[in-house]
């Protein structure tokens, strides 16, 4: 890992989650060097932070759309 390398851009929640899953799988395999493990951990932490922020933002939007209360998604009674 070089100091001149730029962080990769995170495009979507789905791509971040998929990359995070891939990182976890590689780390669990035990085949990474110490340097690769550290770089993977840092990238994973960045992806996790992005996913958590995205989920929190979506949750806030849902609350606003539902006027502060979450409603059942079941069939509506008329």
PDB file of N, CA, C and O in Angstrom, chain B, residues numbered from 101:
ATOM      1  N   UNK B 101       0.844  -1.170   0.000  1.00  0.00           N
ATOM      2  CA  UNK B 101       0.000   0.000   0.000  1.00  0.00           C
ATOM      3  C   UNK B 101       0.886   1.228   0.000  1.00  0.00           C
ATOM      4  O   UNK B 101       1.776   1.358   0.840  1.00  0.00           O
ATOM      5  N   UNK B 102       0.649   2.123  -0.932  1.00  0.00           N
ATOM      6  CA  UNK B 102       1.455   3.325  -1.007  1.00  0.00           C
ATOM      7  C   UNK B 102       0.681   4.508  -0.460  1.00  0.00           C
ATOM      8  O   UNK B 102      -0.550   4.509  -0.459  1.00  0.00           O
ATOM      9  N   UNK B 103       1.406   5.515   0.004  1.00  0.00           N
ATOM     10  CA  UNK B 103       0.757   6.698   0.543  1.00  0.00           C
ATOM     11  C   UNK B 103       0.113   7.538  -0.544  1.00  0.00           C
ATOM     12  O   UNK B 103      -0.765   8.351  -0.251  1.00  0.00           O
ATOM     13  N   UNK B 104       0.522   7.365  -1.779  1.00  0.00           N
ATOM     14  CA  UNK B 104      -0.036   8.152  -2.873  1.00  0.00           C
ATOM     15  C   UNK B 104      -1.342   7.574  -3.407  1.00  0.00           C
ATOM     16  O   UNK B 104      -2.009   8.206  -4.227  1.00  0.00           O
ATOM     17  N   UNK B 105      -1.716   6.370  -2.944  1.00  0.00           N
ATOM     18  CA  UNK B 105      -2.953   5.778  -3.439  1.00  0.00           C
ATOM     19  C   UNK B 105      -4.146   6.541  -2.882  1.00  0.00           C
ATOM     20  O   UNK B 105      -4.181   6.901  -1.705  1.00  0.00           O
ATOM     21  N   UNK B 106      -5.125   6.779  -3.752  1.00  0.00           N
ATOM     22  CA  UNK B 106      -6.314   7.523  -3.361  1.00  0.00           C
ATOM     23  C   UNK B 106      -7.388   6.552  -2.917  1.00  0.00           C
ATOM     24  O   UNK B 106      -7.482   5.446  -3.449  1.00  0.00           O
ATOM     25  N   UNK B 107      -8.217   6.958  -1.928  1.00  0.00           N
ATOM     26  CA  UNK B 107      -9.309   6.085  -1.513  1.00  0.00           C
ATOM     27  C   UNK B 107     -10.283   5.867  -2.666  1.00  0.00           C
ATOM     28  O   UNK B 107     -10.533   6.769  -3.466  1.00  0.00           O
ATOM     29  N   UNK B 108     -10.824   4.661  -2.737  1.00  0.00           N
ATOM     30  CA  UNK B 108     -11.790   4.345  -3.787  1.00  0.00           C
ATOM     31  C   UNK B 108     -13.116   5.014  -3.463  1.00  0.00           C
ATOM     32  O   UNK B 108     -13.504   5.109  -2.299  1.00  0.00           O
ATOM     33  N   UNK B 109     -13.800   5.470  -4.483  1.00  0.00           N
ATOM     34  CA  UNK B 109     -15.108   6.080  -4.306  1.00  0.00           C
ATOM     35  C   UNK B 109     -16.150   5.004  -4.042  1.00  0.00           C
ATOM     36  O   UNK B 109     -16.102   3.920  -4.622  1.00  0.00           O
ATOM     37  N   UNK B 110     -17.081   5.315  -3.169  1.00  0.00           N
ATOM     38  CA  UNK B 110     -18.197   4.419  -2.890  1.00  0.00           C
ATOM     39  C   UNK B 110     -19.376   4.940  -3.699  1.00  0.00           C
ATOM     40  O   UNK B 110     -19.771   6.098  -3.558  1.00  0.00           O
ATOM     41  N   UNK B 111     -19.932   4.088  -4.541  1.00  0.00           N
ATOM     42  CA  UNK B 111     -20.985   4.520  -5.447  1.00  0.00           C
ATOM     43  C   UNK B 111     -22.382   4.365  -4.863  1.00  0.00           C
ATOM     44  O   UNK B 111     -23.160   5.319  -4.872  1.00  0.00           O
ATOM     45  N   UNK B 112     -22.712   3.191  -4.358  1.00  0.00           N
ATOM     46  CA  UNK B 112     -24.056   2.920  -3.860  1.00  0.00           C
ATOM     47  C   UNK B 112     -23.970   2.073  -2.603  1.00  0.00           C
ATOM     48  O   UNK B 112     -22.932   1.484  -2.301  1.00  0.00           O
ATOM     49  N   UNK B 113     -25.084   2.023  -1.874  1.00  0.00           N
ATOM     50  CA  UNK B 113     -25.166   1.165  -0.696  1.00  0.00           C
ATOM     51  C   UNK B 113     -24.906  -0.285  -1.091  1.00  0.00           C
ATOM     52  O   UNK B 113     -24.166  -0.999  -0.415  1.00  0.00           O
ATOM     53  N   UNK B 114     -25.523  -0.710  -2.188  1.00  0.00           N
ATOM     54  CA  UNK B 114     -25.399  -2.102  -2.625  1.00  0.00           C
ATOM     55  C   UNK B 114     -23.956  -2.457  -2.972  1.00  0.00           C
ATOM     56  O   UNK B 114     -23.476  -3.532  -2.613  1.00  0.00           O
ATOM     57  N   UNK B 115     -23.263  -1.555  -3.669  1.00  0.00           N
ATOM     58  CA  UNK B 115     -21.871  -1.843  -4.024  1.00  0.00           C
ATOM     59  C   UNK B 115     -20.987  -1.841  -2.784  1.00  0.00           C
ATOM     60  O   UNK B 115     -20.048  -2.631  -2.688  1.00  0.00           O
ATOM     61  N   UNK B 116     -21.282  -0.959  -1.839  1.00  0.00           N
ATOM     62  CA  UNK B 116     -20.508  -0.918  -0.597  1.00  0.00           C
ATOM     63  C   UNK B 116     -20.716  -2.195   0.202  1.00  0.00           C
ATOM     64  O   UNK B 116     -19.759  -2.764   0.726  1.00  0.00           O
ATOM     65  N   UNK B 117     -21.964  -2.650   0.299  1.00  0.00           N
ATOM     66  CA  UNK B 117     -22.256  -3.875   1.043  1.00  0.00           C
ATOM     67  C   UNK B 117     -21.585  -5.085   0.395  1.00  0.00           C
ATOM     68  O   UNK B 117     -21.055  -5.952   1.090  1.00  0.00           O
ATOM     69  N   UNK B 118     -21.608  -5.143  -0.937  1.00  0.00           N
ATOM     70  CA  UNK B 118     -20.975  -6.258  -1.650  1.00  0.00           C
ATOM     71  C   UNK B 118     -19.462  -6.242  -1.443  1.00  0.00           C
ATOM     72  O   UNK B 118     -18.854  -7.289  -1.221  1.00  0.00           O
ATOM     73  N   UNK B 119     -18.858  -5.066  -1.515  1.00  0.00           N
ATOM     74  CA  UNK B 119     -17.412  -4.968  -1.306  1.00  0.00           C
ATOM     75  C   UNK B 119     -17.053  -5.332   0.132  1.00  0.00           C
ATOM     76  O   UNK B 119     -16.047  -6.001   0.370  1.00  0.00           O
ATOM     77  N   UNK B 120     -17.865  -4.897   1.085  1.00  0.00           N
ATOM     78  CA  UNK B 120     -17.625  -5.221   2.484  1.00  0.00           C
ATOM     79  C   UNK B 120     -17.702  -6.725   2.711  1.00  0.00           C
ATOM     80  O   UNK B 120     -16.880  -7.291   3.431  1.00  0.00           O
ATOM     81  N   UNK B 121     -18.680  -7.365   2.103  1.00  0.00           N
ATOM     82  CA  UNK B 121     -18.812  -8.827   2.211  1.00  0.00           C
ATOM     83  C   UNK B 121     -17.577  -9.526   1.642  1.00  0.00           C
ATOM     84  O   UNK B 121     -17.086 -10.502   2.208  1.00  0.00           O
ATOM     85  N   UNK B 122     -17.089  -9.017   0.524  1.00  0.00           N
ATOM     86  CA  UNK B 122     -15.897  -9.588  -0.099  1.00  0.00           C
ATOM     87  C   UNK B 122     -14.663  -9.419   0.795  1.00  0.00           C
ATOM     88  O   UNK B 122     -13.846 -10.332   0.918  1.00  0.00           O
ATOM     89  N   UNK B 123     -14.541  -8.255   1.407  1.00  0.00           N
ATOM     90  CA  UNK B 123     -13.411  -7.992   2.303  1.00  0.00           C
ATOM     91  C   UNK B 123     -13.452  -8.939   3.494  1.00  0.00           C
ATOM     92  O   UNK B 123     -12.431  -9.521   3.859  1.00  0.00           O
ATOM     93  N   UNK B 124     -14.617  -9.097   4.099  1.00  0.00           N
ATOM     94  CA  UNK B 124     -14.757  -9.992   5.248  1.00  0.00           C
ATOM     95  C   UNK B 124     -14.367 -11.414   4.853  1.00  0.00           C
ATOM     96  O   UNK B 124     -13.659 -12.098   5.593  1.00  0.00           O
ATOM     97  N   UNK B 125     -14.823 -11.845   3.707  1.00  0.00           N
ATOM     98  CA  UNK B 125     -14.509 -13.198   3.241  1.00  0.00           C
ATOM     99  C   UNK B 125     -13.002 -13.386   3.063  1.00  0.00           C
ATOM    100  O   UNK B 125     -12.445 -14.399   3.484  1.00  0.00           O
ATOM    101  N   UNK B 126     -12.349 -12.407   2.438  1.00  0.00           N
ATOM    102  CA  UNK B 126     -10.892 -12.502   2.245  1.00  0.00           C
ATOM    103  C   UNK B 126     -10.152 -12.499   3.577  1.00  0.00           C
ATOM    104  O   UNK B 126      -9.188 -13.241   3.760  1.00  0.00           O
ATOM    105  N   UNK B 127     -10.611 -11.657   4.508  1.00  0.00           N
ATOM    106  CA  UNK B 127      -9.937 -11.592   5.802  1.00  0.00           C
ATOM    107  C   UNK B 127     -10.132 -12.889   6.585  1.00  0.00           C
ATOM    108  O   UNK B 127      -9.211 -13.356   7.255  1.00  0.00           O
ATOM    109  N   UNK B 128     -11.329 -13.469   6.500  1.00  0.00           N
ATOM    110  CA  UNK B 128     -11.593 -14.713   7.205  1.00  0.00           C
ATOM    111  C   UNK B 128     -10.804 -15.886   6.634  1.00  0.00           C
ATOM    112  O   UNK B 128     -10.568 -16.875   7.328  1.00  0.00           O
ATOM    113  N   UNK B 129     -10.398 -15.780   5.380  1.00  0.00           N
ATOM    114  CA  UNK B 129      -9.646 -16.868   4.769  1.00  0.00           C
ATOM    115  C   UNK B 129      -8.254 -17.016   5.381  1.00  0.00           C
ATOM    116  O   UNK B 129      -7.645 -18.084   5.313  1.00  0.00           O
ATOM    117  N   UNK B 130      -7.760 -15.931   5.979  1.00  0.00           N
ATOM    118  CA  UNK B 130      -6.445 -15.985   6.612  1.00  0.00           C
ATOM    119  C   UNK B 130      -5.287 -15.959   5.635  1.00  0.00           C
ATOM    120  O   UNK B 130      -4.154 -16.247   6.020  1.00  0.00           O
ATOM    121  N   UNK B 131      -5.537 -15.629   4.405  1.00  0.00           N
ATOM    122  CA  UNK B 131      -4.499 -15.659   3.380  1.00  0.00           C
ATOM    123  C   UNK B 131      -3.875 -14.289   3.099  1.00  0.00           C
ATOM    124  O   UNK B 131      -2.994 -14.181   2.247  1.00  0.00           O
ATOM    125  N   UNK B 132      -4.319 -13.240   3.803  1.00  0.00           N
ATOM    126  CA  UNK B 132      -3.796 -11.897   3.557  1.00  0.00           C
ATOM    127  C   UNK B 132      -2.545 -11.648   4.393  1.00  0.00           C
ATOM    128  O   UNK B 132      -2.417 -12.149   5.511  1.00  0.00           O
ATOM    129  N   UNK B 133      -1.634 -10.873   3.835  1.00  0.00           N
ATOM    130  CA  UNK B 133      -0.465 -10.461   4.604  1.00  0.00           C
ATOM    131  C   UNK B 133      -0.904  -9.434   5.651  1.00  0.00           C
ATOM    132  O   UNK B 133      -2.042  -8.965   5.626  1.00  0.00           O
ATOM    133  N   UNK B 134      -0.021  -9.097   6.546  1.00  0.00           N
ATOM    134  CA  UNK B 134      -0.328  -8.115   7.579  1.00  0.00           C
ATOM    135  C   UNK B 134      -0.715  -6.773   6.949  1.00  0.00           C
ATOM    136  O   UNK B 134      -1.682  -6.141   7.374  1.00  0.00           O
ATOM    137  N   UNK B 135       0.032  -6.348   5.949  1.00  0.00           N
ATOM    138  CA  UNK B 135      -0.244  -5.081   5.282  1.00  0.00           C
ATOM    139  C   UNK B 135      -1.593  -5.111   4.558  1.00  0.00           C
ATOM    140  O   UNK B 135      -2.350  -4.141   4.593  1.00  0.00           O
ATOM    141  N   UNK B 136      -1.878  -6.229   3.908  1.00  0.00           N
ATOM    142  CA  UNK B 136      -3.156  -6.373   3.211  1.00  0.00           C
ATOM    143  C   UNK B 136      -4.316  -6.412   4.207  1.00  0.00           C
ATOM    144  O   UNK B 136      -5.386  -5.861   3.947  1.00  0.00           O
ATOM    145  N   UNK B 137      -4.096  -7.061   5.334  1.00  0.00           N
ATOM    146  CA  UNK B 137      -5.126  -7.120   6.368  1.00  0.00           C
ATOM    147  C   UNK B 137      -5.433  -5.734   6.912  1.00  0.00           C
ATOM    148  O   UNK B 137      -6.597  -5.380   7.101  1.00  0.00           O
ATOM    149  N   UNK B 138      -4.399  -4.955   7.161  1.00  0.00           N
ATOM    150  CA  UNK B 138      -4.587  -3.600   7.671  1.00  0.00           C
ATOM    151  C   UNK B 138      -5.320  -2.732   6.653  1.00  0.00           C
ATOM    152  O   UNK B 138      -6.244  -2.002   7.014  1.00  0.00           O
ATOM    153  N   UNK B 139      -4.920  -2.803   5.395  1.00  0.00           N
ATOM    154  CA  UNK B 139      -5.579  -2.033   4.343  1.00  0.00           C
ATOM    155  C   UNK B 139      -7.038  -2.470   4.192  1.00  0.00           C
ATOM    156  O   UNK B 139      -7.925  -1.636   4.008  1.00  0.00           O
ATOM    157  N   UNK B 140      -7.278  -3.769   4.271  1.00  0.00           N
ATOM    158  CA  UNK B 140      -8.640  -4.288   4.171  1.00  0.00           C
ATOM    159  C   UNK B 140      -9.484  -3.830   5.346  1.00  0.00           C
ATOM    160  O   UNK B 140     -10.651  -3.476   5.175  1.00  0.00           O
ATOM    161  N   UNK B 141      -8.907  -3.835   6.531  1.00  0.00           N
ATOM    162  CA  UNK B 141      -9.628  -3.382   7.721  1.00  0.00           C
ATOM    163  C   UNK B 141     -10.018  -1.914   7.582  1.00  0.00           C
ATOM    164  O   UNK B 141     -11.150  -1.533   7.882  1.00  0.00           O
ATOM    165  N   UNK B 142      -9.082  -1.103   7.131  1.00  0.00           N
ATOM    166  CA  UNK B 142      -9.361   0.329   6.952  1.00  0.00           C
ATOM    167  C   UNK B 142     -10.466   0.546   5.923  1.00  0.00           C
ATOM    168  O   UNK B 142     -11.379   1.342   6.144  1.00  0.00           O
ATOM    169  N   UNK B 143     -10.383  -0.160   4.806  1.00  0.00           N
ATOM    170  CA  UNK B 143     -11.412  -0.026   3.775  1.00  0.00           C
ATOM    171  C   UNK B 143     -12.759  -0.530   4.300  1.00  0.00           C
ATOM    172  O   UNK B 143     -13.794   0.083   4.040  1.00  0.00           O
ATOM    173  N   UNK B 144     -12.748  -1.625   5.024  1.00  0.00           N
ATOM    174  CA  UNK B 144     -13.975  -2.150   5.594  1.00  0.00           C
ATOM    175  C   UNK B 144     -14.622  -1.168   6.556  1.00  0.00           C
ATOM    176  O   UNK B 144     -15.841  -1.003   6.553  1.00  0.00           O
ATOM    177  N   UNK B 145     -13.808  -0.516   7.382  1.00  0.00           N
ATOM    178  CA  UNK B 145     -14.336   0.478   8.321  1.00  0.00           C
ATOM    179  C   UNK B 145     -14.969   1.645   7.567  1.00  0.00           C
ATOM    180  O   UNK B 145     -16.009   2.161   7.975  1.00  0.00           O
ATOM    181  N   UNK B 146     -14.344   2.057   6.474  1.00  0.00           N
ATOM    182  CA  UNK B 146     -14.880   3.140   5.641  1.00  0.00           C
ATOM    183  C   UNK B 146     -16.218   2.726   5.018  1.00  0.00           C
ATOM    184  O   UNK B 146     -17.169   3.507   5.004  1.00  0.00           O
ATOM    185  N   UNK B 147     -16.283   1.510   4.511  1.00  0.00           N
ATOM    186  CA  UNK B 147     -17.517   1.009   3.904  1.00  0.00           C
ATOM    187  C   UNK B 147     -18.633   0.866   4.939  1.00  0.00           C
ATOM    188  O   UNK B 147     -19.785   1.206   4.671  1.00  0.00           O
ATOM    189  N   UNK B 148     -18.283   0.363   6.120  1.00  0.00           N
ATOM    190  CA  UNK B 148     -19.267   0.209   7.178  1.00  0.00           C
ATOM    191  C   UNK B 148     -19.836   1.560   7.592  1.00  0.00           C
ATOM    192  O   UNK B 148     -21.044   1.692   7.789  1.00  0.00           O
ATOM    193  N   UNK B 149     -18.987   2.547   7.723  1.00  0.00           N
ATOM    194  CA  UNK B 149     -19.436   3.894   8.082  1.00  0.00           C
ATOM    195  C   UNK B 149     -20.388   4.444   7.017  1.00  0.00           C
ATOM    196  O   UNK B 149     -21.414   5.040   7.346  1.00  0.00           O
ATOM    197  N   UNK B 150     -20.048   4.244   5.746  1.00  0.00           N
ATOM    198  CA  UNK B 150     -20.906   4.685   4.647  1.00  0.00           C
ATOM    199  C   UNK B 150     -22.261   3.988   4.708  1.00  0.00           C
ATOM    200  O   UNK B 150     -23.296   4.642   4.582  1.00  0.00           O
ATOM    201  N   UNK B 151     -22.270   2.673   4.901  1.00  0.00           N
ATOM    202  CA  UNK B 151     -23.523   1.913   4.945  1.00  0.00           C
ATOM    203  C   UNK B 151     -24.387   2.346   6.122  1.00  0.00           C
ATOM    204  O   UNK B 151     -25.598   2.513   5.972  1.00  0.00           O
ATOM    205  N   UNK B 152     -23.779   2.529   7.288  1.00  0.00           N
ATOM    206  CA  UNK B 152     -24.541   2.960   8.452  1.00  0.00           C
ATOM    207  C   UNK B 152     -25.143   4.339   8.243  1.00  0.00           C
ATOM    208  O   UNK B 152     -26.297   4.570   8.605  1.00  0.00           O
ATOM    209  N   UNK B 153     -24.377   5.262   7.663  1.00  0.00           N
ATOM    210  CA  UNK B 153     -24.886   6.611   7.401  1.00  0.00           C
ATOM    211  C   UNK B 153     -26.019   6.576   6.376  1.00  0.00           C
ATOM    212  O   UNK B 153     -27.008   7.296   6.513  1.00  0.00           O
ATOM    213  N   UNK B 154     -25.873   5.747   5.362  1.00  0.00           N
ATOM    214  CA  UNK B 154     -26.913   5.624   4.342  1.00  0.00           C
ATOM    215  C   UNK B 154     -28.196   5.071   4.945  1.00  0.00           C
ATOM    216  O   UNK B 154     -29.281   5.585   4.673  1.00  0.00           O
ATOM    217  N   UNK B 155     -28.082   4.031   5.756  1.00  0.00           N
ATOM    218  CA  UNK B 155     -29.257   3.452   6.398  1.00  0.00           C
ATOM    219  C   UNK B 155     -29.928   4.452   7.343  1.00  0.00           C
ATOM    220  O   UNK B 155     -31.155   4.531   7.400  1.00  0.00           O
ATOM    221  N   UNK B 156     -29.136   5.197   8.064  1.00  0.00           N
ATOM    222  CA  UNK B 156     -29.689   6.202   8.969  1.00  0.00           C
ATOM    223  C   UNK B 156     -30.429   7.289   8.187  1.00  0.00           C
ATOM    224  O   UNK B 156     -31.497   7.739   8.602  1.00  0.00           O
ATOM    225  N   UNK B 157     -29.867   7.701   7.072  1.00  0.00           N
ATOM    226  CA  UNK B 157     -30.498   8.706   6.224  1.00  0.00           C
ATOM    227  C   UNK B 157     -31.828   8.194   5.672  1.00  0.00           C
ATOM    228  O   UNK B 157     -32.823   8.918   5.674  1.00  0.00           O
ATOM    229  N   UNK B 158     -31.844   6.968   5.207  1.00  0.00           N
ATOM    230  CA  UNK B 158     -33.075   6.376   4.670  1.00  0.00           C
ATOM    231  C   UNK B 158     -34.123   6.247   5.775  1.00  0.00           C
ATOM    232  O   UNK B 158     -35.300   6.528   5.552  1.00  0.00           O
ATOM    233  N   UNK B 159     -33.698   5.824   6.956  1.00  0.00           N
ATOM    234  CA  UNK B 159     -34.635   5.712   8.071  1.00  0.00           C
ATOM    235  C   UNK B 159     -35.249   7.079   8.390  1.00  0.00           C
ATOM    236  O   UNK B 159     -36.450   7.171   8.647  1.00  0.00           O
ATOM    237  N   UNK B 160     -34.458   8.112   8.375  1.00  0.00           N
ATOM    238  CA  UNK B 160     -34.966   9.455   8.641  1.00  0.00           C
ATOM    239  C   UNK B 160     -35.958   9.881   7.561  1.00  0.00           C
ATOM    240  O   UNK B 160     -36.981  10.494   7.867  1.00  0.00           O
ATOM    241  N   UNK B 161     -35.666   9.565   6.315  1.00  0.00           N
ATOM    242  CA  UNK B 161     -36.579   9.904   5.225  1.00  0.00           C
ATOM    243  C   UNK B 161     -37.915   9.179   5.368  1.00  0.00           C
ATOM    244  O   UNK B 161     -38.973   9.761   5.129  1.00  0.00           O
ATOM    245  N   UNK B 162     -37.859   7.904   5.759  1.00  0.00           N
ATOM    246  CA  UNK B 162     -39.092   7.134   5.955  1.00  0.00           C
ATOM    247  C   UNK B 162     -39.915   7.750   7.078  1.00  0.00           C
ATOM    248  O   UNK B 162     -41.133   7.878   6.957  1.00  0.00           O
ATOM    249  N   UNK B 163     -39.261   8.131   8.165  1.00  0.00           N
ATOM    250  CA  UNK B 163     -39.976   8.757   9.276  1.00  0.00           C
ATOM    251  C   UNK B 163     -40.656  10.052   8.828  1.00  0.00           C
ATOM    252  O   UNK B 163     -41.796  10.320   9.207  1.00  0.00           O
ATOM    253  N   UNK B 164     -39.970  10.839   8.036  1.00  0.00           N
ATOM    254  CA  UNK B 164     -40.558  12.077   7.535  1.00  0.00           C
ATOM    255  C   UNK B 164     -41.736  11.788   6.619  1.00  0.00           C
ATOM    256  O   UNK B 164     -42.767  12.456   6.699  1.00  0.00           O
ATOM    257  N   UNK B 165     -41.591  10.807   5.757  1.00  0.00           N
ATOM    258  CA  UNK B 165     -42.671  10.464   4.833  1.00  0.00           C
ATOM    259  C   UNK B 165     -43.888   9.927   5.565  1.00  0.00           C
ATOM    260  O   UNK B 165     -45.021  10.136   5.131  1.00  0.00           O
ATOM    261  N   UNK B 166     -43.659   9.240   6.668  1.00  0.00           N
ATOM    262  CA  UNK B 166     -44.753   8.644   7.427  1.00  0.00           C
ATOM    263  C   UNK B 166     -45.179   9.541   8.582  1.00  0.00           C
ATOM    264  O   UNK B 166     -45.871   9.089   9.495  1.00  0.00           O
ATOM    265  N   UNK B 167     -44.774  10.800   8.551  1.00  0.00           N
ATOM    266  CA  UNK B 167     -45.156  11.778   9.572  1.00  0.00           C
ATOM    267  C   UNK B 167     -44.730  11.340  10.967  1.00  0.00           C
ATOM    268  O   UNK B 167     -45.478  11.490  11.933  1.00  0.00           O
ATOM    269  N   UNK B 168     -43.532  10.802  11.059  1.00  0.00           N
ATOM    270  CA  UNK B 168     -42.965  10.468  12.348  1.00  0.00           C
ATOM    271  C   UNK B 168     -43.342   9.103  12.908  1.00  0.00           C
ATOM    272  O   UNK B 168     -42.831   8.716  13.959  1.00  0.00           O
ATOM    273  N   UNK B 169     -44.213   8.372  12.243  1.00  0.00           N
ATOM    274  CA  UNK B 169     -44.572   7.038  12.731  1.00  0.00           C
ATOM    275  C   UNK B 169     -44.400   6.031  11.613  1.00  0.00           C
ATOM    276  O   UNK B 169     -44.726   6.298  10.457  1.00  0.00           O
ATOM    277  N   UNK B 170     -43.892   4.892  11.972  1.00  0.00           N
ATOM    278  CA  UNK B 170     -43.762   3.828  10.983  1.00  0.00           C
ATOM    279  C   UNK B 170     -45.100   3.104  10.886  1.00  0.00           C
ATOM    280  O   UNK B 170     -45.702   2.764  11.904  1.00  0.00           O
ATOM    281  N   UNK B 171     -45.554   2.876   9.691  1.00  0.00           N
ATOM    282  CA  UNK B 171     -46.843   2.239   9.474  1.00  0.00           C
ATOM    283  C   UNK B 171     -46.652   0.817   8.974  1.00  0.00           C
ATOM    284  O   UNK B 171     -45.617   0.479   8.399  1.00  0.00           O
ATOM    285  N   UNK B 172     -47.650  -0.001   9.199  1.00  0.00           N
ATOM    286  CA  UNK B 172     -47.623  -1.376   8.752  1.00  0.00           C
ATOM    287  C   UNK B 172     -47.666  -1.423   7.226  1.00  0.00           C
ATOM    288  O   UNK B 172     -48.336  -0.608   6.592  1.00  0.00           O
ATOM    289  N   UNK B 173     -46.962  -2.364   6.654  1.00  0.00           N
ATOM    290  CA  UNK B 173     -46.962  -2.537   5.206  1.00  0.00           C
ATOM    291  C   UNK B 173     -47.967  -3.605   4.775  1.00  0.00           C
ATOM    292  O   UNK B 173     -47.982  -4.018   3.615  1.00  0.00           O
ATOM    293  N   UNK B 174     -48.804  -4.048   5.708  1.00  0.00           N
ATOM    294  CA  UNK B 174     -49.814  -5.056   5.395  1.00  0.00           C
ATOM    295  C   UNK B 174     -50.965  -4.456   4.614  1.00  0.00           C
ATOM    296  O   UNK B 174     -50.963  -3.259   4.329  1.00  0.00           O
ATOM    297  N   UNK B 175     -51.939  -5.262   4.267  1.00  0.00           N
ATOM    298  CA  UNK B 175     -53.088  -4.766   3.517  1.00  0.00           C
ATOM    299  C   UNK B 175     -53.829  -3.699   4.331  1.00  0.00           C
ATOM    300  O   UNK B 175     -53.976  -3.815   5.548  1.00  0.00           O
ATOM    301  N   UNK B 176     -54.282  -2.680   3.644  1.00  0.00           N
ATOM    302  CA  UNK B 176     -54.991  -1.590   4.319  1.00  0.00           C
ATOM    303  C   UNK B 176     -56.462  -1.913   4.434  1.00  0.00           C
ATOM    304  O   UNK B 176     -57.055  -2.533   3.551  1.00  0.00           O
ATOM    305  N   UNK B 177     -57.041  -1.479   5.544  1.00  0.00           N
ATOM    306  CA  UNK B 177     -58.484  -1.689   5.751  1.00  0.00           C
ATOM    307  C   UNK B 177     -59.221  -0.476   5.236  1.00  0.00           C
ATOM    308  O   UNK B 177     -58.776   0.654   5.440  1.00  0.00           O
ATOM    309  N   UNK B 178     -60.342  -0.692   4.570  1.00  0.00           N
ATOM    310  CA  UNK B 178     -61.126   0.430   4.049  1.00  0.00           C
ATOM    311  C   UNK B 178     -62.525   0.376   4.542  1.00  0.00           C
ATOM    312  O   UNK B 178     -63.332   1.243   4.205  1.00  0.00           O
TER     313      UNK B 178
END
